[in-house]
Amino acid sequence: MATRRSVHKLEPRSAVRIASLFILILSTVGSGLRGADLSSRLGNWRAWGAGGDGQTGDPHFGQSEIPSQTFKVLDIAAGGYHNVALRNDGTVYCWGRNTEGQCDAPLDLSGVKQVTAGHLHSLARLTDGSLRHWGSPAYGLRPVPEEATNIVDVASGYSHCLALRADGKVIAWGHNGWGQTNVPPGLTAVVALAAGGTLSAVVEADGRVEAWGIAGAKPPVDLAPVRAIACGNTHVVALLRDGTVRAWGNEAAGTATVVPPELTDVIEVGAGVGWSIALKSDGSLIAWGEGEAPTTPLYGQTDIPANLGPVRRIRAGHFHAVAEKGRPDGLVARYRLDASGINDIPGGPGTIAISGGGTYVTNRFGIAKDALQVARGVGFGGTLNGLVMPNPDYTVSVWARLPLLSEIPTPLGTRILDQTWPGGNFVLGLNPDGTVYFMTALDAQAYPSVRPTLGDWHHIVCAYEDRELKLYIDGVLVAVDTATRSNPNQGYPLYLGTNDKNIPFSGQLDDLRIFERGLMAVEVQALYNLERTPPQPRNAAATVDVANGVVVGWHLTDGGFGYTSPPVVTVIGGGGTGAIAIALLNPYGIVFGITITDAGAGYTSAPLLTIAPPPPPQPPAVLPHPAVGVASVKNGFVVEVEVTDSGFGYTDSPIVLLIGGGGTGATAAARVSNGIVTQIDITSAGNGYTEIPVVRVASPPFSPFLSIATSKVKVTQNVMLGRKYVLESSKDLLGWVPVGQPFVAVEESTVVELDVDVVGQFFRIRQVP
């Protein structure tokens, strides 16, 4: 048995993460292509390890880059020596070893939702819940058992299969030499399956694991709640809900069960023959194991390619790995839309180019020059002066202060974001009646029945995936529609506002994020929770220019945030001496400029300019408030509630309700310590959930009270005849906006009735020229 421990890791180029990242378990599954045909088929997928049968896209050992695609690959299943890819049109294709027809998918195969791959077989789950099998019929793998109907999940081992029915029953068939198809009785609320060479395992909604097969398959008695699981030949790898990993199994697994101690913050795990792999939330990979000693050599499957970059998903075959490149959260661009104009994602699209008419204004937190006022279309850096969205599927998230109806400049409404040519590929806008619309592929649009409050800031998310459009406002799904054709957004630039002079945007924008996939509802909620609170203190940053040996100018790349006094600036290196600079601070705690008080001398290159960090924030006084949680659903069961705000002021455990989501029966209970909710446990997983239910946590104890608000107000204007006036309104006595157009008084006293929710509760009359 091998005793040497081998750990291989890849560090990511960037690691930016939204508040909560939830594991997205996508479907996997084609017609028979061999490795040589992969050069333009699989997009961002990459394979490495044993490749003697073309399973890595190369007819010999080593790694293979699999570049641009002609269609979208939803997922890939890695088998013994072959792979199966699922396309977005519901068809599949395979490549690699084909000795038993495992790459010869049925010609009439369509409507596929998921695939798995074993040693010499492949299996597909269709949209109607039925299964199709191809490859070796040995061990009774074919035909599929008659009871395998209404299937919601499948898994393939070396030569056996597992399937989960909608009624919760687990079905197993195939080779049973070690008891791997002897499903234990009493399984309830199963949410995940895994099948290996000699063993099988399931995860239940409460996080418990049941495993059976070869000796050593049973999980440790002290195993904490599990989120996901993978089976190798003789070992099991479990991802716990706290992001750590446990592994166990037969001694033949060798070092595959020796989890690296630094392995934390994991979002996905995989297992092969004597080796294991884990994907972390920052997109880095860690692989370990030596193969099953003493007979199994290592084929390089644990040697992560150095140039792979961040990874979104990982699939483990017997002796090879397949991964999809990209950040796990799919984020490709994030612009603060502040005066720096930079994209926070290194290596992503470039700076904002304020070329179409835009100015920096106070944002939703009162921070100066930290949001963008758009007058006409504002583009991005680059030859197209626009940002080209990376995939046909995408999510665009932006904060927008929607204009009042009186501020909408034309009867056509106003466009917030737009791909202006050939038009209609992606449009987010405001109709003349104040409703928000989201349109893509020219002919599909969503008109929400919920009207947002005009004049206020709102978080707006547009998600498009597989022709389904979803519009979220302030974390809530308000509209769903279906496009009649795929979205041709690639190749056309995205603009803030629009270049169409007939429908310019008249509001403000802030914190733009673009993802290369459609976000789930739970991720949108997490993003909204993250961005609705003021930013945390951050360092300012700047660079300097040198000419003729002296420092002659500066460029502020980030104004930082949270400064209470001008920070110390230090000029370091560059071959010269004597340069001195000071920072200029605005009233909102942001560095807005640098003054060079001494240019120094002898500089042969640009020195490094460092700005001291802001002081650490003082903890705010915590007032009693309710806790907040976000649920996760798997296979129709509510499996977990993440506490995103612990609340404060509790003396007892509050009532927790799970509302909506299309299912019934899910219940949860809160744990309280020192006045805060520390954890929310699922006491019943319920069933039939098709969407994420809303989690409602009761407030800390309080005395009942009434709140009275005015919805409309009558405003009497007492003015002088013949003079011109404008009526203005405010919600906070700080910002004032016109209510209607300026008018010439024809009466000395007039009365108007206004909607307080739209215009605010404070008014003034002002004479104008």
BELBELQUI-V215720 format. One record per residue. N is the residue number from 1. RES is the residue in one letter. SS is DSSP state (H for helix, E for strand, L for the rest). D_LAST is the distance of its C-alpha to the last C-alpha in whole Angstrom. Layout:
{{N	RES	SS	D_LAST} {N	RES	SS	D_LAST}}
//
This chain:
{{1	M	L	92} {2	A	L	89} {3	T	L	88} {4	R	L	86} {5	R	L	82} {6	S	L	79} {7	V	E	76} {8	H	E	73} {9	K	E	70} {10	L	E	66} {11	E	L	63} {12	P	L	60} {13	R	L	58} {14	S	L	55} {15	A	L	55} {16	V	L	51} {17	R	L	52} {18	I	L	50} {19	A	L	50} {20	S	L	53} {21	L	L	55} {22	F	L	57} {23	I	L	60} {24	L	L	60} {25	I	L	63} {26	L	L	63} {27	S	L	65} {28	T	L	68} {29	V	L	70} {30	G	L	72} {31	S	E	75} {32	G	E	77} {33	L	L	75} {34	R	L	77} {35	G	H	76} {36	A	H	76} {37	D	H	73} {38	L	L	71} {39	S	L	69} {40	S	L	66} {41	R	L	66} {42	L	L	65} {43	G	L	61} {44	N	L	61} {45	W	E	64} {46	R	E	67} {47	A	E	71} {48	W	E	73} {49	G	E	77} {50	A	L	80} {51	G	L	79} {52	G	L	83} {53	D	L	82} {54	G	L	79} {55	Q	L	77} {56	T	L	75} {57	G	L	74} {58	D	L	76} {59	P	L	80} {60	H	L	81} {61	F	L	80} {62	G	L	77} {63	Q	L	73} {64	S	E	71} {65	E	E	68} {66	I	L	67} {67	P	L	64} {68	S	L	61} {69	Q	L	61} {70	T	L	62} {71	F	L	61} {72	K	L	60} {73	V	E	63} {74	L	E	62} {75	D	E	65} {76	I	E	68} {77	A	E	71} {78	A	E	74} {79	G	L	78} {80	G	L	81} {81	Y	L	81} {82	H	E	78} {83	N	E	75} {84	V	E	73} {85	A	E	69} {86	L	E	67} {87	R	E	64} {88	N	L	61} {89	D	L	63} {90	G	L	66} {91	T	L	68} {92	V	E	70} {93	Y	E	72} {94	C	E	75} {95	W	E	76} {96	G	E	79} {97	R	L	83} {98	N	L	84} {99	T	L	87} {100	E	L	87} {101	G	L	84} {102	Q	L	82} {103	C	L	79} {104	D	L	80} {105	A	L	78} {106	P	L	78} {107	L	L	77} {108	D	L	76} {109	L	L	74} {110	S	L	70} {111	G	L	68} {112	V	E	69} {113	K	E	67} {114	Q	E	69} {115	V	E	72} {116	T	E	74} {117	A	E	77} {118	G	L	80} {119	H	L	83} {120	L	L	84} {121	H	E	82} {122	S	E	79} {123	L	E	77} {124	A	E	74} {125	R	E	72} {126	L	E	71} {127	T	L	68} {128	D	L	70} {129	G	L	72} {130	S	L	75} {131	L	E	76} {132	R	E	78} {133	H	E	80} {134	W	E	82} {135	G	E	84} {136	S	L	87} {137	P	L	89} {138	A	H	91} {139	Y	H	91} {140	G	H	90} {141	L	L	86} {142	R	L	86} {143	P	L	86} {144	V	L	83} {145	P	L	84} {146	E	L	84} {147	E	L	82} {148	A	L	80} {149	T	L	77} {150	N	L	73} {151	I	E	73} {152	V	E	70} {153	D	E	71} {154	V	E	74} {155	A	E	76} {156	S	E	78} {157	G	L	81} {158	Y	L	84} {159	S	L	86} {160	H	E	84} {161	C	E	81} {162	L	E	79} {163	A	E	77} {164	L	E	75} {165	R	E	75} {166	A	L	72} {167	D	L	74} {168	G	L	75} {169	K	L	78} {170	V	E	79} {171	I	E	81} {172	A	E	83} {173	W	E	86} {174	G	E	87} {175	H	L	89} {176	N	L	91} {177	G	L	93} {178	W	L	91} {179	G	L	90} {180	Q	L	87} {181	T	L	86} {182	N	L	88} {183	V	L	84} {184	P	L	85} {185	P	L	85} {186	G	L	82} {187	L	L	79} {188	T	L	76} {189	A	L	72} {190	V	E	73} {191	V	E	69} {192	A	E	71} {193	L	E	74} {194	A	E	76} {195	A	E	79} {196	G	L	81} {197	G	L	84} {198	T	L	87} {199	L	E	84} {200	S	E	81} {201	A	E	79} {202	V	E	76} {203	V	E	73} {204	E	E	72} {205	A	L	69} {206	D	L	70} {207	G	L	70} {208	R	L	74} {209	V	E	76} {210	E	E	79} {211	A	E	81} {212	W	E	85} {213	G	E	87} {214	I	L	89} {215	A	L	90} {216	G	L	87} {217	A	L	85} {218	K	L	84} {219	P	L	81} {220	P	L	81} {221	V	L	82} {222	D	L	79} {223	L	L	76} {224	A	L	73} {225	P	L	70} {226	V	E	70} {227	R	E	67} {228	A	E	69} {229	I	E	72} {230	A	E	74} {231	C	E	78} {232	G	L	80} {233	N	L	84} {234	T	L	85} {235	H	E	82} {236	V	E	79} {237	V	E	75} {238	A	E	73} {239	L	E	69} {240	L	E	69} {241	R	L	66} {242	D	L	65} {243	G	L	65} {244	T	L	68} {245	V	E	71} {246	R	E	75} {247	A	E	78} {248	W	E	81} {249	G	E	84} {250	N	L	88} {251	E	H	89} {252	A	H	89} {253	A	H	85} {254	G	H	86} {255	T	H	83} {256	A	H	80} {257	T	H	80} {258	V	L	80} {259	V	L	76} {260	P	L	74} {261	P	L	73} {262	E	L	70} {263	L	L	69} {264	T	L	66} {265	D	L	63} {266	V	E	64} {267	I	E	63} {268	E	E	66} {269	V	E	69} {270	G	E	72} {271	A	E	76} {272	G	L	79} {273	V	L	82} {274	G	L	83} {275	W	L	79} {276	S	E	76} {277	I	E	72} {278	A	E	69} {279	L	E	65} {280	K	E	63} {281	S	L	59} {282	D	L	58} {283	G	L	60} {284	S	L	63} {285	L	E	66} {286	I	E	70} {287	A	E	73} {288	W	E	76} {289	G	L	80} {290	E	L	83} {291	G	L	84} {292	E	L	87} {293	A	L	90} {294	P	L	92} {295	T	L	92} {296	T	L	88} {297	P	L	87} {298	L	L	83} {299	Y	L	82} {300	G	L	78} {301	Q	L	76} {302	T	L	75} {303	D	L	74} {304	I	L	71} {305	P	L	70} {306	A	L	68} {307	N	L	65} {308	L	L	64} {309	G	L	61} {310	P	L	60} {311	V	E	61} {312	R	E	60} {313	R	E	63} {314	I	E	67} {315	R	E	70} {316	A	E	74} {317	G	L	77} {318	H	L	80} {319	F	L	80} {320	H	E	76} {321	A	E	73} {322	V	E	70} {323	A	E	66} {324	E	E	63} {325	K	E	61} {326	G	L	57} {327	R	L	56} {328	P	L	57} {329	D	L	53} {330	G	L	52} {331	L	E	49} {332	V	E	49} {333	A	E	45} {334	R	E	43} {335	Y	E	40} {336	R	L	38} {337	L	L	35} {338	D	L	34} {339	A	L	33} {340	S	L	37} {341	G	L	37} {342	I	L	41} {343	N	E	43} {344	D	L	45} {345	I	L	48} {346	P	L	50} {347	G	L	51} {348	G	L	49} {349	P	L	46} {350	G	L	44} {351	T	L	40} {352	I	E	37} {353	A	E	36} {354	I	L	32} {355	S	L	32} {356	G	L	29} {357	G	L	26} {358	G	E	26} {359	T	E	26} {360	Y	E	28} {361	V	E	26} {362	T	L	27} {363	N	L	30} {364	R	L	31} {365	F	L	33} {366	G	L	30} {367	I	L	32} {368	A	L	29} {369	K	L	30} {370	D	L	32} {371	A	E	30} {372	L	E	29} {373	Q	E	25} {374	V	E	26} {375	A	L	24} {376	R	L	27} {377	G	L	30} {378	V	E	32} {379	G	E	36} {380	F	E	38} {381	G	L	41} {382	G	L	43} {383	T	L	44} {384	L	L	42} {385	N	L	39} {386	G	L	40} {387	L	E	42} {388	V	E	45} {389	M	L	46} {390	P	L	50} {391	N	L	52} {392	P	L	51} {393	D	L	51} {394	Y	E	48} {395	T	E	46} {396	V	E	42} {397	S	E	41} {398	V	E	37} {399	W	E	35} {400	A	E	32} {401	R	E	28} {402	L	L	28} {403	P	L	24} {404	L	L	23} {405	L	H	23} {406	S	H	20} {407	E	H	20} {408	I	L	22} {409	P	L	21} {410	T	L	24} {411	P	L	26} {412	L	L	29} {413	G	L	28} {414	T	E	28} {415	R	E	31} {416	I	E	32} {417	L	E	35} {418	D	E	36} {419	Q	L	39} {420	T	L	37} {421	W	L	41} {422	P	L	43} {423	G	L	40} {424	G	L	41} {425	N	L	43} {426	F	E	41} {427	V	E	38} {428	L	E	36} {429	G	E	33} {430	L	E	31} {431	N	L	31} {432	P	L	28} {433	D	L	30} {434	G	L	30} {435	T	L	34} {436	V	E	35} {437	Y	E	37} {438	F	E	40} {439	M	E	41} {440	T	E	44} {441	A	L	47} {442	L	L	44} {443	D	L	46} {444	A	E	46} {445	Q	E	43} {446	A	E	43} {447	Y	E	40} {448	P	L	40} {449	S	L	41} {450	V	L	39} {451	R	L	35} {452	P	L	34} {453	T	L	31} {454	L	L	28} {455	G	L	25} {456	D	L	29} {457	W	E	31} {458	H	E	34} {459	H	E	37} {460	I	E	38} {461	V	E	41} {462	C	E	43} {463	A	E	46} {464	Y	E	48} {465	E	E	52} {466	D	L	55} {467	R	L	52} {468	E	E	51} {469	L	E	47} {470	K	E	46} {471	L	E	43} {472	Y	E	42} {473	I	E	39} {474	D	L	40} {475	G	L	44} {476	V	E	44} {477	L	E	46} {478	V	E	43} {479	A	E	44} {480	V	E	47} {481	D	E	48} {482	T	E	51} {483	A	L	50} {484	T	L	52} {485	R	L	53} {486	S	L	53} {487	N	L	50} {488	P	L	50} {489	N	L	47} {490	Q	L	49} {491	G	L	48} {492	Y	L	44} {493	P	E	42} {494	L	E	39} {495	Y	E	36} {496	L	E	33} {497	G	L	31} {498	T	L	31} {499	N	L	31} {500	D	L	31} {501	K	L	27} {502	N	L	27} {503	I	L	28} {504	P	L	26} {505	F	L	26} {506	S	L	23} {507	G	L	25} {508	Q	E	27} {509	L	E	31} {510	D	E	34} {511	D	E	37} {512	L	E	39} {513	R	E	42} {514	I	E	44} {515	F	E	48} {516	E	L	51} {517	R	L	52} {518	G	L	51} {519	L	L	50} {520	M	L	52} {521	A	H	50} {522	V	H	52} {523	E	H	51} {524	V	H	47} {525	Q	H	47} {526	A	H	49} {527	L	H	46} {528	Y	H	43} {529	N	H	45} {530	L	H	45} {531	E	H	41} {532	R	L	40} {533	T	L	41} {534	P	L	39} {535	P	L	41} {536	Q	L	44} {537	P	L	44} {538	R	E	45} {539	N	L	46} {540	A	L	43} {541	A	E	45} {542	A	E	44} {543	T	E	46} {544	V	E	46} {545	D	E	47} {546	V	E	50} {547	A	E	50} {548	N	L	53} {549	G	L	54} {550	V	E	51} {551	V	E	49} {552	V	E	45} {553	G	E	43} {554	W	E	42} {555	H	E	41} {556	L	E	40} {557	T	E	41} {558	D	E	41} {559	G	L	39} {560	G	L	41} {561	F	E	40} {562	G	L	41} {563	Y	L	41} {564	T	L	41} {565	S	L	42} {566	P	L	42} {567	P	L	45} {568	V	L	48} {569	V	E	48} {570	T	E	51} {571	V	E	52} {572	I	E	55} {573	G	L	57} {574	G	L	57} {575	G	L	60} {576	G	L	58} {577	T	E	57} {578	G	E	55} {579	A	E	51} {580	I	E	49} {581	A	E	46} {582	I	E	44} {583	A	E	41} {584	L	E	37} {585	L	E	36} {586	N	L	33} {587	P	L	33} {588	Y	L	34} {589	G	L	37} {590	I	L	37} {591	V	E	38} {592	F	E	35} {593	G	E	37} {594	I	E	40} {595	T	E	41} {596	I	E	44} {597	T	E	45} {598	D	E	48} {599	A	E	49} {600	G	E	53} {601	A	E	55} {602	G	L	58} {603	Y	L	56} {604	T	L	58} {605	S	L	55} {606	A	L	52} {607	P	L	53} {608	L	E	52} {609	L	E	49} {610	T	E	50} {611	I	E	47} {612	A	L	49} {613	P	L	48} {614	P	L	46} {615	P	L	48} {616	P	L	49} {617	P	L	47} {618	Q	L	48} {619	P	L	49} {620	P	L	47} {621	A	L	48} {622	V	L	49} {623	L	L	48} {624	P	L	50} {625	H	E	49} {626	P	L	51} {627	A	L	53} {628	V	E	52} {629	G	E	54} {630	V	E	54} {631	A	E	57} {632	S	E	59} {633	V	E	61} {634	K	E	64} {635	N	L	66} {636	G	L	65} {637	F	E	65} {638	V	E	63} {639	V	E	64} {640	E	E	62} {641	V	E	59} {642	E	E	57} {643	V	E	56} {644	T	E	52} {645	D	E	51} {646	S	L	54} {647	G	L	52} {648	F	E	54} {649	G	L	55} {650	Y	L	58} {651	T	L	61} {652	D	L	63} {653	S	L	62} {654	P	L	60} {655	I	L	60} {656	V	E	59} {657	L	E	58} {658	L	E	58} {659	I	E	56} {660	G	L	55} {661	G	L	57} {662	G	L	59} {663	G	L	62} {664	T	E	64} {665	G	E	66} {666	A	E	64} {667	T	E	64} {668	A	E	63} {669	A	E	64} {670	A	E	62} {671	R	E	64} {672	V	E	62} {673	S	E	63} {674	N	L	62} {675	G	L	59} {676	I	E	58} {677	V	E	59} {678	T	E	61} {679	Q	E	62} {680	I	E	61} {681	D	E	65} {682	I	E	65} {683	T	E	68} {684	S	E	68} {685	A	E	67} {686	G	E	67} {687	N	E	67} {688	G	L	65} {689	Y	L	61} {690	T	L	60} {691	E	L	56} {692	I	L	55} {693	P	L	55} {694	V	E	53} {695	V	E	54} {696	R	E	53} {697	V	E	55} {698	A	L	55} {699	S	L	53} {700	P	L	55} {701	P	L	56} {702	F	L	53} {703	S	L	53} {704	P	L	52} {705	F	L	48} {706	L	L	45} {707	S	L	42} {708	I	L	39} {709	A	L	36} {710	T	L	33} {711	S	L	32} {712	K	E	30} {713	V	E	28} {714	K	E	26} {715	V	E	22} {716	T	E	22} {717	Q	E	18} {718	N	E	18} {719	V	L	15} {720	M	L	14} {721	L	L	14} {722	G	L	12} {723	R	L	9} {724	K	E	7} {725	Y	E	8} {726	V	E	10} {727	L	E	14} {728	E	E	15} {729	S	E	19} {730	S	E	22} {731	K	L	25} {732	D	L	26} {733	L	L	23} {734	L	L	23} {735	G	L	21} {736	W	L	18} {737	V	E	17} {738	P	E	15} {739	V	L	17} {740	G	L	16} {741	Q	L	13} {742	P	L	10} {743	F	E	11} {744	V	E	10} {745	A	L	13} {746	V	L	16} {747	E	L	18} {748	E	L	18} {749	S	E	20} {750	T	E	20} {751	V	E	22} {752	V	E	22} {753	E	E	25} {754	L	E	25} {755	D	E	27} {756	V	H	28} {757	D	H	30} {758	V	H	27} {759	V	H	24} {760	G	L	25} {761	Q	L	26} {762	F	E	23} {763	F	E	20} {764	R	E	16} {765	I	E	13} {766	R	E	10} {767	Q	E	7} {768	V	L	4} {769	P	L	0}}
//
